[in-house]
């Protein structure tokens, strides 16, 4: 599975991509989909902001061998009541947002089923698959805040991957190669919202509306800055 940013820059879209933009109104939204990565002889260390979480869970789950179960810990964050739908160890609630604690052995297909069944939830799940480990902070996602230091880059520190698998790095850093350290950030500029024809229910209108605009991808690759821009619709 590719990251939603790679899909957009490849001219593709799907449900994962659409869900990323449901919360946005018209306007300019800076410092989104952050990535900070380093490369060494042993592999890659990749940190991201929260937008990548659900796709990373599915991406790493795909690497689990058939017949193997791994320990999965973390929380499923939802505004809906998942009682009876999810086997959880604990439950917390604040301001209508529920966090369901997970600590269980899962197979590859069971994790992927979680991703499918709860695709509208936030999956802050941590586990390992072979030489690849994924750690996601167990809290509700928030937009990354810029550093208080002058000229410092905003931090990508919500999700963290350690891996020797170059295909995982390529799914996130699809246009970067031969680097020691790279930082990536995006600005989302939403210029138009296309409402679904014939729909009258507010929740459905919000859920199915299409956002159009531009994405500016800014990169710092070993001290060399680069910038790319695309038009998108999702």
N, C-alpha and C positions, 0 to 999 in steps of 0.2 A: 504493500500500500504506500502511495505517495502522500506527502503532506499537502494540505489544501493550497498552500502557496505555490508549490510546484505544479499542481493541477491548473491553477489559474494562469500561471506563466506558460503553460503548455496548451492553453486554449480549451481546457476541460472544466467541467463542473459536475457535482453530484450532491447528495444530501449533506455530506459533511461540509462542503463548501457553502451551501445555502444556509445552513444553521449558523455559520460564523457571522453572517451579516444581518440576521433577523433583528438584532437589538439596535441597529444603527438607523438614525434619522439622516436627513440631508446635512452635509457639513464635512469638515476636515478633522480626521482623527489620527493623531500622530503617535509614533512609537508603539506600533502594534506588531504582533507576531515576531517577537524578538528572538534572536539566536546568538549564542556565544559558544564558539567551539575551538578546541585545540587538537592538534594531531601530533602523535609521537610514534616511535617505533613499535609500540605495543597496541596502538589503535587510536580511537577517538573518544574524547570527552565532550559531550554536547549538552548545553543547557538552553532551555527555551522559556518563554513566557507561557501563560496558561492556555492560550488558544490551541496549542498543539496536542493537549493532553489526550483527548479521546482517540485521535488518530495514532498517537504513540502507543497507547494500550493495544490497539488492534495490530499495529505494525510489529511490536515485539511479540505478541501472542502468536503471530504467524511463524515465529522462529522456534516455538516449542515443538519438540519431536512428537510424533504420534505415539500414543500410549503412555506418555509421561504427564504427571501432574506436578504443578509447582505451587508454592505457598503465595497467595495473593493477599496483601493487606492494603488498607486505605479506607476511603469513604466514597460513597455514591451520593452526590449532592442533587437534590431535586426540590421543586416546589410542590410536587404531587405526592400523595400518600402511597408509598410502595409496599405497605404491609400486605403480606400474602403473595407478593410478586417477587420479592427479593429475600434471600436468606441472610439476615444481618445479625451482628453480635451486639450492636448498640444503636441508639438513635438520639440525636440532638436536634433541637429546633430553635431557630431565632429569626424573628421578623418574617415568618412564613417560609423560610428556607430550611429544609430538613437535610441532615447528614446521617447517612446510614453506614455504620462501621462494618467493614468486611475483614475477615481473617479466616481464610479457608483454602483448601487445596482445590485447584482448578486445572482442567486439561486445556489444551489449545482451543478446542471447539467450544468448551464451556465459557471461556473468556470472550471468544468471538460472538457467542450467543448473547452475553451480557451487553456487548457493544451494540448489537442489533436491537435487542429488546429495549434497552435504555439509552437509545441514541440521542434523545432530547435531554438527558441528564448529563451532569458533569462527572466523569469517571476519574477520580483521583486515586488510582490504584498503582501499587508498586510490586514488582516481581522480577525474577530473572529467567532468562532463557539461554542456556548454555553460557557462552562467554559474554552475553549482553545483559546488563542490569538496567532497570528503569525505576526511578524514584520520583514520585510526585507528591508535593505538599498536600497534607490532609486538611484542606480548608477551601472555602468558596473562592472562586477566582476573582481577581480584581485587575484592573488595568495597571501595567507597570508604571511606577513613578520615576521621573528623572532623578539622577543623583543630585545631592545638594552641592557637590563640588562643581566649580565652574568648568565648562567644556567637557565634563564627564558624560559618558554614554549611559542611557538608562540600562538597568540590569535585567538580564534574562536569568531568572533563578527559581522558577516555579517547578519545572520538570528537568530531570538530569538523567542522561544516558551515558553509560560507559560501554564501549563495544569495540571489537576488532573486526566487525562486519562492515565492510565499505558500502554495501548496498543500503544500509540504514542511514549512513552519513549522506549518501547521494540522494535519498528521498527527501532530505531536509535542505542540504546544501547542493542542490542540483546543478548550479552554475559556477561552483567554486571547486578548484582542484589544486593540488600541490601547495597546500597552505600549512603554516605552523599554528597560526591563530587567526580567527575571523570573527567579526561581529556584524550582525545583520539586523536591520530594523525596517519597518514599513509604515508609510502613511496611507491611510484609506481616505479617498476623497469621494464622497457620495454626492452625485449631482442630480440624480433622479430616482424616484421610487414608483414603480409600476404596480398599481393595485390589481388584484385578480378580478376579472370581469364577472359580474353577476353575483359576487359574494357580498352578503350583508352582515354576517357575524363578525364583530370586531376582532375576536381572537384569531379567526381563520384569515381575515384580511391581513393582520400583522404577520401571521405565520407564512402565508403564501406570497406576500408581496416580494417583488424582485427589485434588488438594488443595482443601480448602474453608476459607473464612475471610473475613477483611475486608482491605480496602486503604484506608489513610488517605492522602489526597493533600493535602499542605501546600504552599501557594504564597505567594510574596512578590512582588507585582506593583507595581513602582515604590514600594516601601515599605509597601504595603497588604497585610496578611496575610489569607489565606482558607484554608479547610479543607473538604474533601469526603470522604465515606466511602461505600464500597459493599461489599456482600457479593459473593463470587465463588466460582466453582468451575472448576477448570482441571486 
